[in-house]
């Protein structure tokens, strides 16, 4: 069956109100047309993968790189058909007016999302979650309320359908960017995994340093430092939230299996140093503004180059003390 034929059949199923067929058939085709799961070797599903030139996979040879991309694109086209159906069924709910029509449309929509979320296809779940993030449906993804309305005013469903085993895995997917990390720690908070949330928050505060291993608990994350621009004040906020979550860990369902004492002590010390660093940066910043208004460059005038270092990231106690002494 060709992709055009699949698209036509999916549209017919939507017209007939058969939500299961409109969602399940493209998902089955995505797997059937990629029986060896070659698409997974091309890269993580999402818009960025489409921008990767096939010729970049030189270790596989140009022909095989082209083949992998072709398989990946075909699979993504199947997923796009599913997303079209999900959106179409939800739009029908918004257009319904009579009571019995609303109930019918809601049932169709819920069935469509139920089928989509019950799939065991990891790549599909990753594509679905990226789509939800793009549409501003992060609250629904994190299961924090009963109903979610995005800014476009359409997509809403019961959160009971969103309890899949793939959300955490998707948010840890490389390359990790700040938006996903923010969702990851919120996800842990909503599931009362406060120590895990505290660990992610602490590592967010410490970027752009690359951290290959987070402990405790054992979570392997590779950070894309250039995609994580964070101000010093934001780093301080992340550390503050990290301390709060680490303190709340003892009373959580996981408090009896994971100890947060050592981690909490370490983060509290980092927070105190960050506060001193930020206070020094604020003082220097105010002077820099006054000097610039007078046409004076601080680095040239005084030979002190600590202003940039204070902004670059979190410093150690000795580094902050050294800069403070030099500044005084």
N, C-alpha and C positions, 0 to 999 in steps of 0.2 A: 504494500500500500504506500502510495506517495504521500508526502507531507501535505500537499494541496488537498488530497482526498481526505486525509485525517482532519484537516482544518474544516472542510465542508461537513463531515460527519459530526464533529464536535459542535458546530453551529446548529445543525439539525437537532441534536440532543438537547441543546439549550432551548431551542424553540419549543420542543416537546415537553420541556420541564423535567427532563430526566437528568438530574444532577449527578447521580453516580456514574452514568455513562460518559457525560461530558468531561468529568474529571479523571475517571479511572482509565479510560481508553488512551489518552495521551501519555499518562504515566506508564502504562504497560508498554506502549510503543517506545518510549524513551529507553526502557530497559531492554526490550527486544532488539532494537536497532543498535544497541551497544552491548551485545552479549558478553564481551570480554572486559567491559568496564574501562575501555581505553580513555574515555573522557576524563576520568579521575587523574590520569597521568598528565593531562594538559595543564591543569591548574585549578585553583579553587573557583567554583561557579560564581559568576558575577560579572558586571560590566567591564571590570579591568582586564579580565582574561581575554576578551575580544580584541584588546589592543596589543596583545603580545604577538609579534611576528612569528609565523611558523618556522622561519629560517633560524630562529634563535635556538631551537632544539638541535644543535649541531651534533650532540653526542648520539643522537638517534639517527641522524641523517636527514637531509632535507625532505625526502619523500615521506618518511615516517612522521616527521613533524607536521607536514601538511595533512597527512591522514588523521593524526590525533586532533588537530584543530577542526577538521571537517566533521569528525564524530562528535566532538564537543559542541559545535554549533548546532548540529542536528538535534542533539539532546536538549540544548537550551531552547530551541524552537518548540519542542514538545512541551517544555515547562511553561513557555510563554502562552501556549494555548490553554493550559490549566489556569494560569493567572487571569486570562481573559474570561474564562468561565466563572471563576470565583467573583470577579468584579461584576460581571453581568448579572449573576444571581442576586448579588447584594443590591445592585441598582434597581432590580425589579421590586425588591422589598420597599425601597424608597418611593417608587412610583405607585405602589398599590394604595388604594383608598378605602374600599369596602372592607369590613371586618374579616369576612371569610377569605377574601383575596389576600389580605395581609398575612393571615395564618398559613395559607398555602405557600406563599412566597418565602416566609420565614422558614418553613419546614424544608423547602428546596435548598435555600441558602445554607442552613445548618447541616443538611446532608452533604452538600458539596464540600464544605470545610471539614466535615467529619471524615470523608473519604480522603481528602488531601492530607490531613494530619495523621491519618492512620497508616500511611505509606511507610515502608521500611527503607525507602531510597534516601540515603544520607545526602546525596547531591541535591535531590529535590528539596529536602528540608532546608538546606543551606540557601538555595535560591529563593525559597519562600520567605525565609527570615530576612534576607537582604531586601526583598521587596517590601516587607512589612516596615523595615527601618526606613526605607526610602519614602514610604507613604506616611511616616510619622506615627506608626502603630507600635511604638516601643512599649507603651504601658500595657497593651494587650500581650505583647511578647513576654513581658515580665510577670504577667498575671497579677496585676495590682488592683484591678477594679472589675466590676461585673460587666460593664459595657464600655466600649471604646469608640469614640467618633473622631476620625481624623479631620484635618482641616478641609479636605475635599468633601466632607459631609456624607460619606457613604458607608465605609466598611465597619461593620459591627457584628459581633457574635459572642456566644457564651464562652467564657474562658475555660470551662471544663474541657473543651475540645482542644485546648492548646497545651495540655500536659503531655509533651512528647519528651523522649530521652535525648533529643539532639540539640536543644537550645544551648546548654552549657558548652557542648563540643563546638558549636558554631561560633560562639563568642570568643573562644580560645583559638580559633582558626588563624593561621598565619597568612599574610603579614598582619599583625595586630596593630590597629590604629586606636586613637584615643576614644572615638565614639563607641567602639566595641568594648573597650576596657571599662568605660563608664557604665555601660549596660551590664557588664559582667559583675561588677561589684554590687550594682542594684539588684541583679538577679539573686546573688547570694544573700543579700539582706532580706529580700522577700521570702526566701526559703529558710530564713533563720540560721544561715551558715555564716555567722558574724565574723569568725576568725578568717575564713576565706575572703570575705569582703575586705577585712582590715589589711590582709596581705596584698591584695590587688591595689588598694588605695595607697598603701605605702610605696609600692613599686611605681605607681603613677607619679607620685611625688618625686621619686628619684630619677625618672627619665630626664634627659635622653641617654642615660647610662643603659647599656644592654644587659639584661639579666637573663641568664639561661635557665636558672633554677630558682623557684620560689619555695621557701620552706619556713614554717609549716603552713598549710599542709603541702603535700607534694603536688605541685602544679607546674608543668613545663610550659613556659611562654617565651617567645622570642619577640622582642619589641622592635618596631621600625621607628628609630629615634627621630628621623627627619619628619615623621608624620605626627609627632606628638609635641607641638609647640606649647609650652606651659609657662606661665609667668610665675615669679617667686611667690606672689600672694596666693595663687592657685595651688602651688605646692604646699604652702602652709595650711590651706584649707583641707587638702587631701590628707595631710598628716593628722589634722584635728579630727576628721571623720574616721581615720584609721584607729586612732586612740579610742574614740567612742565605741566603735564596733568591737575592738579587742576587749574593752572592759565589759561589754554586754555578752561576750562569748560564754562566760561561766554559767549564765542562767539559760543558755540555749540548749536544745536537744542534743547538741554535739559537745557540750561542755565537759561531759564525763569521759570522753574518749580523746580529746585533744587539749593540750595545755597551751595557754596563751601567755603565761607569766613572763618567760624570757623575751618573747616577741614584744609584749606590751612595754616592758622596760626599755627596750631598744628604741621603739617608736616614740615613746615619751621624751627620751633624750634628744632624738632627732627633731622633734617638734620644738623643744626649748631652744635648740641651736638655730632652727629656722626663724624663730621669732626675733632673735638677736640679729640675725643676718638681714631680715626684712626691715627692722628698725634702723640699722646702719644704712641700708640702701635708701630708705626714705629720707634720711638726713642728707646723704650725699646727693640724692636726686634734687632736693630743694636747693642745695648750693649750686649744682650744675645749672639749674634754670637761671639763677641769678647771675652766674658767671657768663652764661651764653647771652643774656640780655645786655651784658656789658662788653660782649665781643671777646670773651676770654675762654680758652679751651682748658679744662681742668687738667687733662693728661699732659698737655704741653707746658702749662704753667708750673705744675707741682711735680711732674714726673711720676705721679701716683696713678697706677693703671688698674686699681681695684674695682672701679665702677662696673666694668664689663664682667669681671669675675663674679661679682655679687648677683648679677642678673642671669648668668649662664645656667646655674643649677644649685642644688643644695651643697653646702660646704661642710667640712668637718669642723669640730670645735677649734682645733689648732689653726685651721685656715682662717676662720672668722676672727679669732683672737689676733692673728698676725695682721690681718687687714685693718682691724680696729686700732691696733697699736700704731701701724703705719699712718693711718688716717689722723689719729690724735697728734 
